[in-house]
Amino acid sequence: MDPGSYYYGEFRSHFEVFWRSLEKNGSCSRARAHQREEFWGHRMRSLIANLSRPEGQHFSVGDLVATPEKGLPDHLADIPEEDQCDFLCALFYTVLVDQVMYTHRRVDYAAFRLVTQYPKMDRTVGWAYTMMMANPYEVFDREILDSRKLPEATLIEKFELWARFVVVDLQRFFSEYAIGTTTWSAVREAMLSDQECVWGRYGSIFRQTLLKDRTDPQLDS
């Protein structure tokens, strides 16, 4: 399935499956845990409840690891295995653009949130780690891929298609929606200047796609 068909098709229902599992079975995100009286069997009402608004947006990158043998929920268990590569790529897309807008286009972030309501991914595991946001590329962490038996070579091939789709889709998004003074070119250049956006092996693929768009903006023609 091509990225566009998946993103505007099955991804919405798959994301709802993922989110319902977080609600039902518990997320290991510290920011999310404050909402639950029970957190994997323990009472975990958080003192940060008034500091992590709006509620319900967070999940942890640890929630993407499939470790049912350890008694932890597999939140992607009801998403078909053949779609899990695309699901991770689509999740990367939503987390990436949300973080870019928050970091580089803060003045327009409220307007962006009204349109998108994308989720936020942190790297907490219960109360063990310092509260901080995860890099979007962490959805492709080796532990996640190995736990789901996803070959990295397959995912890299898939990601090359997704990188192109993300660029084209963001071109369209910022041409269709008035998000303050933010334009696609401003977002593209912010990404190219931010090492977190072009990090690692997957980031190098995305960087080359962004650079191609700089010289050939009609990437979808």
C-alpha positions as CSV (number, residue, x, y, z in Angstrom):
1,M,0.0,0.0,0.0
2,D,1.3,3.4,-0.9
3,P,1.8,5.9,2.0
4,G,-0.9,8.3,1.0
5,S,-3.6,5.6,0.8
6,Y,-2.6,4.3,4.2
7,Y,-2.3,7.7,5.9
8,Y,-5.7,8.9,4.7
9,G,-7.2,5.4,5.0
10,E,-6.4,2.7,7.5
11,F,-4.1,4.8,9.7
12,R,-7.0,6.6,11.4
13,S,-8.7,3.4,12.5
14,H,-5.3,1.8,13.4
15,F,-4.4,4.8,15.5
16,E,-7.8,4.6,17.3
17,V,-7.0,0.9,18.1
18,F,-3.6,1.9,19.5
19,W,-5.1,4.8,21.6
20,R,-7.9,2.6,23.0
21,S,-5.3,0.0,24.1
22,L,-3.4,2.8,25.9
23,E,-6.6,3.8,27.6
24,K,-7.6,0.3,28.5
25,N,-4.3,-1.4,29.3
26,G,-2.2,1.6,30.5
27,S,0.6,3.6,28.9
28,C,4.1,3.7,30.4
29,S,4.2,7.4,29.7
30,R,4.7,9.4,32.9
31,A,2.8,12.4,31.5
32,R,-0.2,10.1,30.7
33,A,-0.1,8.1,33.9
34,H,-1.5,10.9,36.0
35,Q,-4.9,10.3,34.4
36,R,-5.2,6.8,35.7
37,E,-6.1,5.7,39.2
38,E,-4.6,2.3,38.2
39,F,-1.4,2.0,36.3
40,W,-0.5,-1.7,35.6
41,G,-2.1,-2.5,38.9
42,H,-0.7,0.3,41.0
43,R,-2.2,3.6,42.2
44,M,-0.3,6.3,40.3
45,R,-2.0,9.6,40.7
46,S,0.6,12.1,39.6
47,L,1.6,15.4,41.2
48,I,2.1,16.8,37.7
49,A,-1.6,16.5,36.8
50,N,-2.0,20.3,36.5
51,L,1.2,20.7,34.5
52,S,0.6,18.4,31.6
53,R,-2.4,19.9,29.9
54,P,-4.1,19.2,27.6
55,E,-4.7,15.6,28.9
56,G,-4.6,12.5,26.8
57,Q,-2.1,13.6,24.2
58,H,1.0,11.7,25.4
59,F,2.3,8.2,24.9
60,S,5.7,6.8,25.4
61,V,8.0,5.4,22.8
62,G,8.1,2.4,25.2
63,D,4.5,1.7,24.4
64,L,5.6,0.7,20.9
65,V,7.7,-2.3,22.1
66,A,6.0,-5.7,21.9
67,T,6.9,-7.5,25.1
68,P,3.8,-9.6,26.1
69,E,6.2,-12.3,27.5
70,K,7.0,-9.7,30.2
71,G,3.4,-9.3,31.0
72,L,3.2,-5.9,29.4
73,P,0.5,-5.0,26.8
74,D,1.2,-5.0,23.1
75,H,-0.7,-1.9,22.0
76,L,-0.3,-2.8,18.3
77,A,-1.6,-6.4,18.7
78,D,-4.8,-5.6,16.9
79,I,-3.1,-3.9,14.0
80,P,-2.3,-6.3,11.2
81,E,1.3,-7.2,11.1
82,E,1.6,-6.4,7.4
83,D,0.5,-2.8,8.3
84,Q,2.8,-2.1,11.2
85,C,5.7,-0.7,9.1
86,D,3.3,1.8,7.7
87,F,1.8,2.5,11.1
88,L,5.2,3.4,12.5
89,C,6.0,5.6,9.6
90,A,2.7,7.4,9.9
91,L,3.2,7.9,13.6
92,F,6.7,9.3,12.9
93,Y,5.1,11.8,10.6
94,T,2.6,13.1,13.1
95,V,5.1,13.3,15.9
96,L,7.7,15.0,13.7
97,V,5.6,17.8,12.3
98,D,4.0,18.5,15.8
99,Q,7.5,18.9,17.3
100,V,8.8,21.0,14.5
101,M,5.8,23.4,14.8
102,Y,6.2,23.6,18.6
103,T,9.9,24.2,18.4
104,H,10.3,26.4,15.4
105,R,6.9,28.0,14.8
106,R,5.7,28.5,18.3
107,V,3.8,31.7,17.5
108,D,1.5,29.6,15.1
109,Y,1.4,26.4,17.2
110,A,-2.0,27.0,18.8
111,A,-3.5,27.4,15.3
112,F,-1.7,24.3,14.1
113,R,-3.1,22.3,17.1
114,L,-6.6,23.4,16.4
115,V,-6.3,21.7,13.0
116,T,-4.3,18.6,13.8
117,Q,-4.4,17.5,17.4
118,Y,-1.5,15.3,16.8
119,P,-0.1,13.1,19.7
120,K,3.1,13.7,21.7
121,M,5.7,11.0,22.2
122,D,7.9,11.1,25.3
123,R,10.5,8.6,26.4
124,T,9.5,8.0,30.0
125,V,8.9,4.5,31.3
126,G,6.7,5.0,34.5
127,W,8.7,7.0,36.9
128,A,12.1,5.7,35.9
129,Y,13.4,8.3,33.5
130,T,13.5,12.1,33.3
131,M,10.5,13.5,31.6
132,M,11.5,14.5,28.1
133,M,10.1,14.2,24.6
134,A,11.4,11.5,22.3
135,N,13.0,12.1,19.0
136,P,10.5,11.1,16.2
137,Y,13.0,8.7,14.8
138,E,12.8,6.6,18.0
139,V,9.7,4.9,16.6
140,F,12.3,3.0,14.5
141,D,14.4,2.0,17.5
142,R,16.0,-1.4,17.2
143,E,14.2,-2.7,20.2
144,I,10.8,-1.9,18.7
145,L,11.7,-3.4,15.3
146,D,13.2,-6.5,16.8
147,S,10.2,-7.0,19.1
148,R,7.9,-6.9,16.1
149,K,10.2,-8.9,13.8
150,L,10.4,-6.0,11.3
151,P,13.5,-6.2,9.2
152,E,15.3,-2.9,9.1
153,A,16.0,-3.2,5.4
154,T,12.3,-3.5,4.7
155,L,11.5,-0.5,6.9
156,I,14.2,1.6,5.2
157,E,12.8,0.8,1.8
158,K,9.4,1.7,3.1
159,F,10.6,4.9,4.7
160,E,12.1,6.2,1.4
161,L,8.5,6.2,0.1
162,W,7.2,7.8,3.3
163,A,9.8,10.6,3.2
164,R,8.7,11.6,-0.2
165,F,5.0,11.5,0.8
166,V,5.6,13.5,4.0
167,V,7.2,16.3,2.0
168,V,4.5,16.4,-0.7
169,D,1.7,16.1,2.0
170,L,3.2,19.0,3.9
171,Q,3.4,21.1,0.8
172,R,-0.3,20.5,0.3
173,F,-1.2,21.1,4.0
174,F,0.4,24.5,4.2
175,S,-1.1,25.5,0.9
176,E,-4.6,24.5,2.0
177,Y,-4.6,25.8,5.6
178,A,-3.8,29.2,6.9
179,I,-1.5,28.5,9.9
180,G,-0.6,32.0,10.8
181,T,2.4,33.1,8.8
182,T,3.9,29.6,8.6
183,T,4.7,28.4,5.0
184,W,6.0,25.1,3.8
185,S,9.3,26.6,2.8
186,A,9.7,27.9,6.4
187,V,9.0,24.5,7.8
188,R,11.3,22.8,5.3
189,E,14.2,25.1,6.2
190,A,13.6,24.7,9.9
191,M,13.8,20.9,9.5
192,L,17.0,21.1,7.5
193,S,18.6,23.4,10.2
194,D,17.6,21.1,13.1
195,Q,19.8,18.0,13.5
196,E,17.0,16.3,15.4
197,C,14.9,16.3,12.2
198,V,17.6,14.7,10.1
199,W,19.0,12.4,12.7
200,G,20.5,9.0,11.9
201,R,20.1,6.7,9.0
202,Y,16.4,7.5,8.4
203,G,17.1,11.2,8.9
204,S,19.6,11.2,6.2
205,I,17.0,9.8,3.8
206,F,14.6,12.5,4.9
207,R,17.3,15.2,4.5
208,Q,17.9,14.2,0.9
209,T,14.2,14.4,0.2
210,L,14.0,17.9,1.7
211,L,17.0,19.1,-0.3
212,K,15.5,17.7,-3.5
213,D,12.3,19.6,-2.7
214,R,14.3,22.8,-2.2
215,T,15.5,22.6,-5.8
216,D,12.4,20.9,-7.3
217,P,9.4,22.0,-5.3
218,Q,6.9,20.3,-7.7
219,L,7.9,16.9,-6.2
220,D,4.4,15.5,-6.7
221,S,4.1,16.5,-10.3
